[in-house]
């Protein structure tokens, strides 16, 4: 029986999801359906933080993903409104077994990566041409990828890279992000979780009313 989530089901071919704001290219039908279901659900949740989709997005699953910063699990190409995700079947080969990511089930890690890149995509689209600093992008993506995780899996990542409370604005820094990305994420989520921050802060950043960039503090 044909999937309700995609217009047709041919692996390794770009397919339009039932939510026509997304098209997916994946190596098998199960992964195709998973992404066609997850992407709109995550997008709708992110709208609570004022992140909205204004243009269609393409999601492509690839065997190997290289970025200028090195190999990675996911990447958003802002020039083409395209998200690339490493095939979960390759996770055992591409993830360091000492990494906390190695302890996560493949489906949890896939959704975590998709969430992070969807945040980048929706920040770009919601900013309506305004430039959002790199550190603001990474802060929001890191905080929201943890916020949307099930608590048991979020605790795994935070326990692997703990940061003492209270959250530290000084750790919201691009050098910390580069050197200790998981500690950066822990601190970002803890900072986001403060009552005065949360989605309100995300909206202020995207609207251009606030920034966490050191150069503007």
C-alpha positions as CSV (number, residue, x, y, z in Angstrom):
1,X,0.0,0.0,0.0
2,X,1.3,3.5,-0.8
3,X,2.6,5.6,2.1
4,X,0.4,8.5,3.2
5,X,3.5,10.5,3.9
6,X,5.0,10.7,0.5
7,X,3.6,11.1,-3.0
8,X,5.4,7.9,-4.2
9,X,8.0,5.6,-2.7
10,X,11.1,5.1,-4.7
11,X,14.3,5.0,-2.6
12,X,17.2,7.3,-3.6
13,X,14.8,9.6,-5.5
14,X,13.7,13.0,-4.2
15,X,10.1,12.7,-3.1
16,X,7.6,15.3,-2.0
17,X,6.1,14.6,1.4
18,X,2.4,15.0,2.1
19,X,3.3,18.2,3.8
20,X,4.6,19.7,0.5
21,X,6.9,22.1,2.3
22,X,9.3,19.2,2.6
23,X,11.0,16.9,0.0
24,X,13.1,13.9,1.1
25,X,15.7,11.8,-0.6
26,X,16.5,8.6,1.3
27,X,18.0,5.2,0.6
28,X,14.9,3.2,1.8
29,X,11.2,3.7,2.2
30,X,11.2,3.4,6.0
31,X,13.7,6.3,6.4
32,X,11.8,8.3,3.8
33,X,8.6,8.0,5.8
34,X,10.4,8.7,9.1
35,X,11.7,12.0,7.9
36,X,8.5,13.0,6.1
37,X,6.7,12.5,9.4
38,X,9.3,14.0,11.7
39,X,10.2,17.2,9.8
40,X,6.7,18.8,9.9
41,X,6.2,17.8,13.5
42,X,9.5,19.4,14.6
43,X,8.8,22.5,12.5
44,X,5.4,22.9,14.2
45,X,6.9,22.6,17.6
46,X,9.6,25.2,16.8
47,X,6.9,27.7,15.8
48,X,6.3,28.1,19.6
49,X,9.6,30.0,19.5
50,X,8.6,32.2,16.6
51,X,10.6,30.1,14.1
52,X,8.4,29.7,10.9
53,X,8.9,28.1,7.5
54,X,8.5,30.4,4.6
55,X,10.1,28.3,1.8
56,X,10.2,24.6,1.0
57,X,13.1,22.5,2.4
58,X,14.9,19.6,0.9
59,X,16.2,16.8,3.2
60,X,18.8,14.4,1.7
61,X,20.3,11.4,3.4
62,X,23.9,10.7,2.3
63,X,26.5,8.0,3.2
64,X,29.2,10.5,4.1
65,X,28.9,14.2,4.9
66,X,31.9,16.6,4.9
67,X,31.8,20.2,5.8
68,X,34.5,22.8,5.8
69,X,34.9,22.2,9.6
70,X,35.3,18.5,9.0
71,X,33.1,15.4,8.9
72,X,29.7,15.9,10.6
73,X,26.3,14.2,11.1
74,X,24.2,16.9,9.5
75,X,24.5,20.2,7.7
76,X,22.1,22.9,6.5
77,X,23.0,24.6,3.2
78,X,21.4,28.0,3.5
79,X,22.0,28.8,-0.2
80,X,19.8,26.0,-1.4
81,X,17.4,25.5,1.6
82,X,18.7,22.0,1.9
83,X,19.5,19.8,4.9
84,X,21.9,16.9,4.5
85,X,21.9,14.0,7.1
86,X,24.3,11.2,7.4
87,X,22.6,7.8,6.9
88,X,21.9,6.3,10.3
89,X,23.2,3.0,9.0
90,X,26.6,4.6,8.9
91,X,26.6,5.8,12.5
92,X,28.7,2.9,13.9
93,X,31.4,3.8,11.4
94,X,31.3,7.6,11.7
95,X,30.7,8.2,15.4
96,X,33.6,7.9,17.8
97,X,32.7,5.2,20.3
98,X,33.8,7.5,23.1
99,X,31.3,10.1,22.1
100,X,28.1,10.4,24.1
101,X,26.3,10.2,20.7
102,X,27.4,6.6,20.5
103,X,25.1,5.8,23.5
104,X,22.0,7.1,21.8
105,X,19.6,4.9,19.7
106,X,20.0,5.7,16.0
107,X,16.4,7.0,15.7
108,X,17.0,9.4,18.6
109,X,20.2,10.7,17.2
110,X,18.7,11.1,13.7
111,X,15.9,13.3,15.1
112,X,18.4,15.2,17.2
113,X,20.4,16.0,14.1
114,X,17.3,16.9,12.1
115,X,16.1,19.2,14.8
116,X,19.4,21.0,15.0
117,X,19.5,21.7,11.3
118,X,15.8,22.6,11.0
119,X,16.5,25.2,13.7
120,X,19.2,26.7,11.5
121,X,16.9,26.6,8.5
122,X,14.0,28.3,10.2
123,X,16.2,30.9,11.8
124,X,17.4,31.8,8.4
125,X,13.9,31.9,6.9
126,X,12.3,33.7,9.9
127,X,14.9,36.5,10.0
128,X,13.5,37.9,6.7
129,X,16.9,38.8,5.4
130,X,18.4,40.1,8.7
131,X,21.8,38.7,9.5
132,X,21.8,36.5,12.6
133,X,25.3,36.0,14.1
134,X,26.9,32.6,14.0
135,X,27.0,32.4,17.8
136,X,23.3,33.2,18.0
137,X,22.5,30.5,15.4
138,X,24.5,27.9,17.3
139,X,23.1,28.9,20.7
140,X,19.5,28.6,19.5
141,X,20.2,25.3,17.6
142,X,22.0,23.8,20.6
143,X,19.4,24.8,23.1
144,X,16.4,23.7,21.1
145,X,17.9,20.4,20.0
146,X,18.2,19.5,23.7
147,X,14.8,21.1,24.6
148,X,13.0,18.9,22.1
149,X,14.7,15.7,23.2
150,X,13.0,13.2,25.6
151,X,14.4,14.0,29.1
152,X,16.1,10.6,29.4
153,X,18.2,11.1,26.3
154,X,18.8,14.8,27.1
155,X,20.2,13.7,30.5
156,X,22.6,11.4,28.7
157,X,24.2,14.2,26.7
158,X,24.2,16.6,29.6
159,X,25.7,14.1,32.0
160,X,28.5,13.4,29.4
161,X,29.3,17.2,29.3
162,X,28.2,18.8,32.5
163,X,28.4,22.5,33.2
164,X,27.9,23.8,36.7
165,X,25.0,26.1,37.4
166,X,24.1,28.9,37.1
167,X,24.4,29.2,33.3
168,X,27.4,31.3,32.1
169,X,27.1,33.9,29.5
170,X,30.8,33.8,29.0
171,X,30.5,30.2,27.7
172,X,28.2,31.4,24.9
173,X,31.2,31.9,22.7
174,X,32.2,30.7,19.3
175,X,35.6,29.4,20.6
176,X,33.8,27.3,23.3
177,X,31.5,26.0,20.6
178,X,34.5,24.9,18.5
179,X,36.5,23.4,21.3
180,X,33.8,21.9,23.5
181,X,30.6,21.7,21.5
182,X,28.7,19.5,24.0
183,X,29.6,21.7,26.9
184,X,28.5,24.7,24.8
185,X,25.2,22.9,24.2
186,X,24.7,22.0,27.9
187,X,25.3,25.6,28.9
188,X,23.1,26.9,26.1
189,X,20.2,24.8,27.2
190,X,20.6,25.7,30.8
191,X,20.7,29.4,29.8
192,X,17.6,29.0,27.6
193,X,15.8,27.3,30.5
194,X,16.0,30.4,32.7
195,X,12.6,31.9,33.1
196,X,13.6,35.2,31.6
197,X,15.0,33.6,28.4
198,X,13.3,30.6,26.7
199,X,11.3,31.2,23.5
200,X,11.1,34.9,24.2
201,X,14.8,35.3,23.9
202,X,14.9,33.2,20.7
203,X,12.2,35.5,19.2
204,X,14.1,38.7,20.2
205,X,17.3,37.4,18.6
206,X,15.6,36.4,15.4
207,X,13.7,39.7,15.2
208,X,17.0,41.6,15.6
209,X,16.2,43.0,19.0
210,X,18.9,41.1,21.0
211,X,22.1,39.2,20.4
212,X,24.5,37.0,22.4
213,X,27.4,37.9,20.2
214,X,30.4,39.1,22.3
215,X,31.1,41.9,19.8
216,X,27.7,43.4,20.6
217,X,27.6,43.0,24.3
